[in-house]
Amino acid sequence: MVSRSEEGSTGSVTQLAEQLRQFAEEREWQQFHTPKNLAMALSGEVGELLAELQWLTPEQAAQVMADPEAGARVRAEIGDVMIYLVRLADVLDIDLVNAATHKLADSARRYPIESARGSAAKAPRS
């Protein structure tokens, strides 16, 4: 198994978006990369990721990356999910890091440590 530190990062989200944009342009796929189509493709890839974990116990799922074959499949599906998410955000002109940072700040407000610690209860919409 390759650790996170061994794999390293090959670039930023912005660089990945640029690579994906170029990949699509070279193949003239922009016409197919509508927000609806990309969201549907993203959903399908998330489903494929779920299928890799579906029948595992919580303990098995936590250790899935220790199995070279299963780990490779999970890594590939997560790669697919990332590709479609980054492409969708690029098409919609959404800064993914900014969107996630704002969402995390909102979640921190909605789930204060004192009342949320150890609880899976859903916060009321506000």
DRENROZA-409904 format. One record per atom (N, C-alpha, C): residue number from 1; residue in one letter; atom name; y, x, z. Coordinates in steps of 0.02 Angstrom, whole numbers, plus 50000, padded with zeros to 5 digits. Layout:
BEGIN
<NUM, A, CA, <Y, X, Z>>
...
//
This chain:
BEGIN
<1, M, N, <49941, 50042, 50000>>
<1, M, CA, <50000, 50000, 50000>>
<1, M, C, <50062, 50044, 50000>>
<2, V, N, <50111, 50027, 49959>>
<2, V, CA, <50173, 50064, 49956>>
<2, V, C, <50223, 50032, 50004>>
<3, S, N, <50253, 50072, 50046>>
<3, S, CA, <50301, 50046, 50094>>
<3, S, C, <50368, 50032, 50061>>
<4, R, N, <50410, 49996, 50096>>
<4, R, CA, <50476, 49981, 50070>>
<4, R, C, <50515, 50045, 50056>>
<5, S, N, <50508, 50094, 50100>>
<5, S, CA, <50546, 50156, 50091>>
<5, S, C, <50520, 50196, 50032>>
<6, E, N, <50455, 50191, 50017>>
<6, E, CA, <50428, 50226, 49959>>
<6, E, C, <50449, 50194, 49894>>
<7, E, N, <50453, 50127, 49893>>
<7, E, CA, <50472, 50091, 49833>>
<7, E, C, <50545, 50103, 49817>>
<8, G, N, <50587, 50101, 49868>>
<8, G, CA, <50658, 50109, 49858>>
<8, G, C, <50688, 50052, 49820>>
<9, S, N, <50752, 50055, 49809>>
<9, S, CA, <50788, 50005, 49771>>
<9, S, C, <50808, 50036, 49704>>
<10, T, N, <50799, 49997, 49652>>
<10, T, CA, <50815, 50024, 49586>>
<10, T, C, <50884, 50002, 49562>>
<11, G, N, <50923, 49971, 49604>>
<11, G, CA, <50990, 49951, 49584>>
<11, G, C, <51015, 49891, 49621>>
<12, S, N, <51073, 49869, 49601>>
<12, S, CA, <51105, 49812, 49633>>
<12, S, C, <51088, 49747, 49598>>
<13, V, N, <51106, 49693, 49630>>
<13, V, CA, <51097, 49626, 49600>>
<13, V, C, <51139, 49623, 49536>>
<14, T, N, <51198, 49651, 49538>>
<14, T, CA, <51242, 49651, 49479>>
<14, T, C, <51209, 49689, 49421>>
<15, Q, N, <51179, 49746, 49435>>
<15, Q, CA, <51145, 49784, 49383>>
<15, Q, C, <51086, 49746, 49355>>
<16, L, N, <51048, 49713, 49400>>
<16, L, CA, <50992, 49673, 49377>>
<16, L, C, <51016, 49616, 49332>>
<17, A, N, <51070, 49582, 49351>>
<17, A, CA, <51097, 49528, 49311>>
<17, A, C, <51117, 49553, 49242>>
<18, E, N, <51147, 49612, 49240>>
<18, E, CA, <51166, 49641, 49175>>
<18, E, C, <51105, 49657, 49133>>
<19, Q, N, <51052, 49684, 49164>>
<19, Q, CA, <50990, 49698, 49127>>
<19, Q, C, <50959, 49634, 49100>>
<20, L, N, <50958, 49583, 49140>>
<20, L, CA, <50929, 49519, 49119>>
<20, L, C, <50970, 49487, 49064>>
<21, R, N, <51036, 49492, 49069>>
<21, R, CA, <51080, 49465, 49018>>
<21, R, C, <51067, 49501, 48951>>
<22, Q, N, <51062, 49567, 48953>>
<22, Q, CA, <51049, 49606, 48893>>
<22, Q, C, <50979, 49589, 48865>>
<23, F, N, <50930, 49583, 48908>>
<23, F, CA, <50862, 49564, 48887>>
<23, F, C, <50863, 49498, 48849>>
<24, A, N, <50898, 49449, 48877>>
<24, A, CA, <50903, 49383, 48845>>
<24, A, C, <50941, 49387, 48779>>
<25, E, N, <50997, 49424, 48779>>
<25, E, CA, <51037, 49430, 48718>>
<25, E, C, <50998, 49463, 48661>>
<26, E, N, <50961, 49516, 48678>>
<26, E, CA, <50923, 49552, 48626>>
<26, E, C, <50871, 49506, 48593>>
<27, R, N, <50847, 49457, 48630>>
<27, R, CA, <50796, 49412, 48604>>
<27, R, C, <50825, 49345, 48581>>
<28, E, N, <50892, 49339, 48587>>
<28, E, CA, <50927, 49277, 48570>>
<28, E, C, <50900, 49218, 48610>>
<29, W, N, <50890, 49230, 48675>>
<29, W, CA, <50863, 49179, 48720>>
<29, W, C, <50918, 49143, 48759>>
<30, Q, N, <50982, 49163, 48751>>
<30, Q, CA, <51035, 49129, 48788>>
<30, Q, C, <51034, 49054, 48776>>
<31, Q, N, <51016, 49034, 48715>>
<31, Q, CA, <51014, 48963, 48698>>
<31, Q, C, <50964, 48924, 48742>>
<32, F, N, <50914, 48958, 48768>>
<32, F, CA, <50864, 48926, 48810>>
<32, F, C, <50880, 48932, 48884>>
<33, H, N, <50925, 48978, 48901>>
<33, H, CA, <50941, 48992, 48970>>
<33, H, C, <50997, 48947, 48996>>
<34, T, N, <50984, 48882, 48992>>
<34, T, CA, <51031, 48833, 49021>>
<34, T, C, <51017, 48829, 49096>>
<35, P, N, <51066, 48807, 49135>>
<35, P, CA, <51053, 48800, 49207>>
<35, P, C, <50991, 48757, 49222>>
<36, K, N, <50983, 48702, 49186>>
<36, K, CA, <50925, 48658, 49197>>
<36, K, C, <50860, 48696, 49183>>
<37, N, N, <50856, 48729, 49126>>
<37, N, CA, <50795, 48764, 49108>>
<37, N, C, <50779, 48821, 49156>>
<38, L, N, <50831, 48858, 49176>>
<38, L, CA, <50820, 48913, 49223>>
<38, L, C, <50800, 48887, 49292>>
<39, A, N, <50830, 48832, 49314>>
<39, A, CA, <50810, 48803, 49379>>
<39, A, C, <50738, 48779, 49376>>
<40, M, N, <50718, 48749, 49320>>
<40, M, CA, <50648, 48726, 49313>>
<40, M, C, <50601, 48786, 49312>>
<41, A, N, <50619, 48839, 49277>>
<41, A, CA, <50577, 48899, 49275>>
<41, A, C, <50572, 48930, 49345>>
<42, L, N, <50628, 48932, 49380>>
<42, L, CA, <50628, 48958, 49449>>
<42, L, C, <50581, 48918, 49493>>
<43, S, N, <50584, 48852, 49488>>
<43, S, CA, <50540, 48809, 49527>>
<43, S, C, <50467, 48823, 49511>>
<44, G, N, <50452, 48832, 49447>>
<44, G, CA, <50383, 48847, 49427>>
<44, G, C, <50359, 48913, 49456>>
<45, E, N, <50402, 48963, 49456>>
<45, E, CA, <50383, 49028, 49483>>
<45, E, C, <50374, 49025, 49559>>
<46, V, N, <50415, 48986, 49593>>
<46, V, CA, <50406, 48977, 49665>>
<46, V, C, <50339, 48943, 49678>>
<47, G, N, <50320, 48896, 49635>>
<47, G, CA, <50255, 48865, 49640>>
<47, G, C, <50199, 48915, 49632>>
<48, E, N, <50206, 48962, 49586>>
<48, E, CA, <50155, 49013, 49577>>
<48, E, C, <50151, 49059, 49638>>
<49, L, N, <50208, 49074, 49668>>
<49, L, CA, <50207, 49113, 49730>>
<49, L, C, <50171, 49075, 49786>>
<50, L, N, <50187, 49011, 49791>>
<50, L, CA, <50154, 48969, 49842>>
<50, L, C, <50078, 48968, 49831>>
<51, A, N, <50057, 48966, 49769>>
<51, A, CA, <49985, 48963, 49754>>
<51, A, C, <49950, 49026, 49780>>
<52, E, N, <49984, 49082, 49781>>
<52, E, CA, <49953, 49144, 49807>>
<52, E, C, <49942, 49141, 49882>>
<53, L, N, <49979, 49100, 49917>>
<53, L, CA, <49976, 49097, 49990>>
<53, L, C, <49945, 49032, 50015>>
<54, Q, N, <49935, 48984, 49971>>
<54, Q, CA, <49918, 48915, 49989>>
<54, Q, C, <49861, 48908, 50038>>
<55, W, N, <49805, 48939, 50027>>
<55, W, CA, <49746, 48926, 50069>>
<55, W, C, <49735, 48980, 50121>>
<56, L, N, <49782, 49024, 50130>>
<56, L, CA, <49776, 49077, 50180>>
<56, L, C, <49796, 49051, 50249>>
<57, T, N, <49765, 49077, 50299>>
<57, T, CA, <49787, 49062, 50367>>
<57, T, C, <49854, 49097, 50378>>
<58, P, N, <49891, 49078, 50430>>
<58, P, CA, <49954, 49114, 50443>>
<58, P, C, <49942, 49189, 50452>>
<59, E, N, <49888, 49207, 50484>>
<59, E, CA, <49872, 49278, 50495>>
<59, E, C, <49858, 49313, 50428>>
<60, Q, N, <49818, 49281, 50385>>
<60, Q, CA, <49803, 49310, 50320>>
<60, Q, C, <49867, 49317, 50278>>
<61, A, N, <49909, 49267, 50279>>
<61, A, CA, <49971, 49269, 50240>>
<61, A, C, <50016, 49327, 50264>>
<62, A, N, <50017, 49338, 50330>>
<62, A, CA, <50058, 49392, 50357>>
<62, A, C, <50033, 49461, 50336>>
<63, Q, N, <49969, 49465, 50318>>
<63, Q, CA, <49939, 49529, 50299>>
<63, Q, C, <49924, 49534, 50225>>
<64, V, N, <49949, 49487, 50184>>
<64, V, CA, <49930, 49484, 50113>>
<64, V, C, <49945, 49548, 50076>>
<65, M, N, <49997, 49583, 50094>>
<65, M, CA, <50016, 49644, 50058>>
<65, M, C, <49968, 49702, 50072>>
<66, A, N, <49926, 49696, 50123>>
<66, A, CA, <49877, 49748, 50138>>
<66, A, C, <49820, 49748, 50087>>
<67, D, N, <49810, 49693, 50052>>
<67, D, CA, <49759, 49687, 50000>>
<67, D, C, <49792, 49708, 49934>>
<68, P, N, <49770, 49763, 49904>>
<68, P, CA, <49803, 49787, 49842>>
<68, P, C, <49808, 49735, 49786>>
<69, E, N, <49755, 49697, 49774>>
<69, E, CA, <49756, 49648, 49720>>
<69, E, C, <49800, 49588, 49737>>
<70, A, N, <49791, 49560, 49796>>
<70, A, CA, <49832, 49502, 49816>>
<70, A, C, <49904, 49523, 49823>>
<71, G, N, <49916, 49583, 49851>>
<71, G, CA, <49984, 49607, 49858>>
<71, G, C, <50019, 49616, 49791>>
<72, A, N, <49983, 49641, 49742>>
<72, A, CA, <50012, 49649, 49675>>
<72, A, C, <50031, 49582, 49645>>
<73, R, N, <49989, 49531, 49656>>
<73, R, CA, <50005, 49464, 49630>>
<73, R, C, <50066, 49435, 49664>>
<74, V, N, <50070, 49442, 49730>>
<74, V, CA, <50127, 49416, 49768>>
<74, V, C, <50191, 49453, 49747>>
<75, R, N, <50187, 49519, 49740>>
<75, R, CA, <50245, 49558, 49718>>
<75, R, C, <50268, 49535, 49649>>
<76, A, N, <50222, 49523, 49604>>
<76, A, CA, <50240, 49501, 49536>>
<76, A, C, <50273, 49433, 49537>>
<77, E, N, <50247, 49387, 49578>>
<77, E, CA, <50277, 49320, 49582>>
<77, E, C, <50346, 49323, 49614>>
<78, I, N, <50355, 49364, 49665>>
<78, I, CA, <50421, 49372, 49695>>
<78, I, C, <50469, 49402, 49644>>
<79, G, N, <50445, 49448, 49603>>
<79, G, CA, <50486, 49476, 49549>>
<79, G, C, <50508, 49422, 49501>>
<80, D, N, <50461, 49377, 49482>>
<80, D, CA, <50479, 49322, 49437>>
<80, D, C, <50531, 49276, 49469>>
<81, V, N, <50522, 49260, 49533>>
<81, V, CA, <50570, 49217, 49567>>
<81, V, C, <50639, 49250, 49567>>
<82, M, N, <50641, 49314, 49582>>
<82, M, CA, <50705, 49351, 49583>>
<82, M, C, <50737, 49351, 49515>>
<83, I, N, <50698, 49363, 49463>>
<83, I, CA, <50725, 49364, 49395>>
<83, I, C, <50758, 49298, 49377>>
<84, Y, N, <50723, 49243, 49389>>
<84, Y, CA, <50752, 49178, 49371>>
<84, Y, C, <50811, 49160, 49415>>
<85, L, N, <50809, 49178, 49480>>
<85, L, CA, <50865, 49163, 49524>>
<85, L, C, <50927, 49203, 49502>>
<86, V, N, <50918, 49266, 49489>>
<86, V, CA, <50975, 49308, 49467>>
<86, V, C, <51002, 49284, 49400>>
<87, R, N, <50958, 49267, 49354>>
<87, R, CA, <50981, 49243, 49288>>
<87, R, C, <51019, 49176, 49295>>
<88, L, N, <50992, 49131, 49336>>
<88, L, CA, <51026, 49067, 49347>>
<88, L, C, <51095, 49078, 49377>>
<89, A, N, <51100, 49120, 49428>>
<89, A, CA, <51165, 49134, 49459>>
<89, A, C, <51213, 49165, 49408>>
<90, D, N, <51187, 49209, 49366>>
<90, D, CA, <51230, 49241, 49315>>
<90, D, C, <51256, 49189, 49266>>
<91, V, N, <51213, 49145, 49243>>
<91, V, CA, <51234, 49094, 49195>>
<91, V, C, <51286, 49047, 49226>>
<92, L, N, <51279, 49033, 49291>>
<92, L, CA, <51326, 48989, 49326>>
<92, L, C, <51386, 49026, 49355>>
<93, D, N, <51388, 49093, 49345>>
<93, D, CA, <51442, 49135, 49371>>
<93, D, C, <51448, 49129, 49447>>
<94, I, N, <51390, 49135, 49480>>
<94, I, CA, <51387, 49134, 49553>>
<94, I, C, <51370, 49204, 49578>>
<95, D, N, <51409, 49229, 49624>>
<95, D, CA, <51394, 49293, 49656>>
<95, D, C, <51342, 49279, 49710>>
<96, L, N, <51280, 49303, 49698>>
<96, L, CA, <51225, 49287, 49744>>
<96, L, C, <51237, 49313, 49814>>
<97, V, N, <51261, 49374, 49821>>
<97, V, CA, <51272, 49402, 49887>>
<97, V, C, <51326, 49363, 49924>>
<98, N, N, <51378, 49345, 49889>>
<98, N, CA, <51432, 49306, 49919>>
<98, N, C, <51406, 49237, 49940>>
<99, A, N, <51367, 49205, 49896>>
<99, A, CA, <51340, 49138, 49912>>
<99, A, C, <51294, 49142, 49973>>
<100, A, N, <51252, 49194, 49977>>
<100, A, CA, <51207, 49201, 50034>>
<100, A, C, <51245, 49217, 50098>>
<101, T, N, <51297, 49258, 50093>>
<101, T, CA, <51337, 49275, 50151>>
<101, T, C, <51372, 49213, 50179>>
<102, H, N, <51400, 49172, 50134>>
<102, H, CA, <51432, 49110, 50156>>
<102, H, C, <51381, 49063, 50187>>
<103, K, N, <51323, 49058, 50158>>
<103, K, CA, <51270, 49014, 50185>>
<103, K, C, <51247, 49038, 50253>>
<104, L, N, <51240, 49103, 50262>>
<104, L, CA, <51221, 49130, 50327>>
<104, L, C, <51273, 49115, 50380>>
<105, A, N, <51337, 49122, 50363>>
<105, A, CA, <51391, 49106, 50410>>
<105, A, C, <51389, 49033, 50428>>
<106, D, N, <51377, 48989, 50379>>
<106, D, CA, <51372, 48918, 50393>>
<106, D, C, <51312, 48903, 50438>>
<107, S, N, <51256, 48936, 50426>>
<107, S, CA, <51197, 48926, 50467>>
<107, S, C, <51208, 48950, 50539>>
<108, A, N, <51245, 49005, 50546>>
<108, A, CA, <51261, 49030, 50613>>
<108, A, C, <51303, 48979, 50651>>
<109, R, N, <51348, 48945, 50616>>
<109, R, CA, <51389, 48893, 50647>>
<109, R, C, <51346, 48833, 50665>>
<110, R, N, <51302, 48812, 50620>>
<110, R, CA, <51261, 48753, 50631>>
<110, R, C, <51204, 48764, 50681>>
<111, Y, N, <51183, 48826, 50688>>
<111, Y, CA, <51128, 48843, 50733>>
<111, Y, C, <51150, 48896, 50783>>
<112, P, N, <51192, 48878, 50832>>
<112, P, CA, <51213, 48927, 50881>>
<112, P, C, <51153, 48955, 50919>>
<113, I, N, <51156, 49019, 50935>>
<113, I, CA, <51100, 49053, 50968>>
<113, I, C, <51076, 49014, 51030>>
<114, E, N, <51123, 48991, 51070>>
<114, E, CA, <51105, 48959, 51133>>
<114, E, C, <51061, 48898, 51124>>
<115, S, N, <51074, 48859, 51072>>
<115, S, CA, <51035, 48797, 51063>>
<115, S, C, <50979, 48804, 51011>>
<116, A, N, <50981, 48856, 50971>>
<116, A, CA, <50931, 48862, 50918>>
<116, A, C, <50875, 48910, 50933>>
<117, R, N, <50884, 48955, 50981>>
<117, R, CA, <50834, 49006, 50996>>
<117, R, C, <50766, 48974, 51010>>
<118, G, N, <50716, 48993, 50971>>
<118, G, CA, <50647, 48970, 50981>>
<118, G, C, <50634, 48899, 50958>>
<119, S, N, <50682, 48866, 50927>>
<119, S, CA, <50674, 48797, 50906>>
<119, S, C, <50674, 48792, 50830>>
<120, A, N, <50630, 48750, 50803>>
<120, A, CA, <50628, 48738, 50731>>
<120, A, C, <50664, 48674, 50713>>
<121, A, N, <50699, 48643, 50761>>
<121, A, CA, <50733, 48580, 50749>>
<121, A, C, <50787, 48588, 50696>>
<122, K, N, <50792, 48541, 50652>>
<122, K, CA, <50842, 48540, 50599>>
<122, K, C, <50909, 48519, 50629>>
<123, A, N, <50962, 48554, 50611>>
<123, A, CA, <51029, 48536, 50634>>
<123, A, C, <51053, 48475, 50595>>
<124, P, N, <51094, 48433, 50628>>
<124, P, CA, <51123, 48377, 50591>>
<124, P, C, <51170, 48402, 50537>>
<125, R, N, <51174, 48366, 50481>>
<125, R, CA, <51220, 48385, 50427>>
<125, R, C, <51292, 48377, 50453>>
<126, S, N, <51333, 48425, 50433>>
<126, S, CA, <51404, 48418, 50452>>
<126, S, C, <51449, 48439, 50397>>
//
